[in-house]
Each structure stands twice: as structure tokens, then as C-alpha cells.
């Protein structure tokens, strides 16, 4: 009987060791999954904080100022084509538009905001990765069918092209040839697309948090 004691003791030790090994292995897998999820969270958070939120804010500022700028302008007034040809006659008023001091101050501020957007896109657009609605060819939604995209640009490239052409026209580096540039309009749909993207990304973050919390239980 006494000869069985060492054997039983060895079996108990082996069982405890195996149990601890299994627990340690499970903990290691959990920790690995948690670290992986945390890395994925960082990617999403960087997209949100370093690109989409700043872009949305700058475009929001520009949109607000543009609403003020456009007050009392003719129905078919377009800023870019106006800057290319300030002497054009608008059919609904039968005259050309003359910008006053306030108009010019607002327009200059909008141009400056555009340059900030331009820099942001140049420096941070790599963060969007495979967000197809921003990198694939832009096809306007039903509300924006009046827009044309003959050059198969993404919505970000169309935005960037508009910002650059309107800045060059404001600086008098582009003049005339309205038909050549009139398709490079501001893609107004981008504001709603950014809002939708932020909702989607925040939902993904919440899902990652739920998974991490479940693993920690």
C-alpha cells in the first residue's frame, strides 16, 4: 500500500501541472486575442481621430460660411465658374454679380479652410485604407444625380480637385474656360458620407470593446 503513495503523489502533481498548463495556455490565447483586438482598435481610432473627425469639422466650417456667402446670389450662381468668369451674366437677374467686402472676406476664409483640407488629405488619407466609399469611383446618390464625374474620380479626389481649382481661380491663376472646369464641383454628399462612416467605425469599436470585455471575464 505504501508503495502506491509515491505513484499517487506523482499522478496528482502531474494532474496539477497539466491543469496549470491548460489554464496558462488558455490565458495566453485570451491575452493574444485581446492584444490583437486592441491593435485593431488603434487602427480604427486613428482613422476617426486623425482623419474623419478633422475632415468633417473643416468641411462643416466651410459649409456654414458658404451658406452665408451664397445669400442673395443668383439661383444658378456657382463659385468656381464665377471666379473663372466674373463678368458672366446671370439669366435670373439679367446682370453680373459683384462681390462686396463681406463676400470677399468669406470667400477668402473658405479658400483657407480648403487649403487645410488639402493638407489633411495629402498627409492623412493613407489612414482610410480600404474604405471603398472614399477610394473607389464616386457614384453620386439619388439626391446628387445632378453631379457628374466624367474622370472616374473618387469622392476625395473630386473634393481635392475642386479645392485646388477654386483656389487657383481665386488667385487669378486660372481664368476663363468655364466648361473645362465646371465638372469639378464640390461633392456635397461627402459630409453625409463622413457622418455615416463615423457611425460605422464607432460601432466597430464598440464591438471590439465587447469582445475584449468578454475575454476578460
Protein Blocks (a to p, Z undefined) as FASTA:
>chain_A
ZZmmmmmmmmmmmmmmmmmmmmmmmmmmmmmmmmmmmmmmmmmmmmmmmmmmmmmmmmmm
mmmmmmmmmgopafklcfklmmmmmmbccfklopacdddfklmmmmmmmmmmmmmmmmmm
mmmmmmnmmamklmmccdddfklmmpccfkopafklmmmmmmmmmmmmmnopaggjklmm
mmmcccfklmmmmmmmmmmmmmmmmmmmmmmmmmmZZ
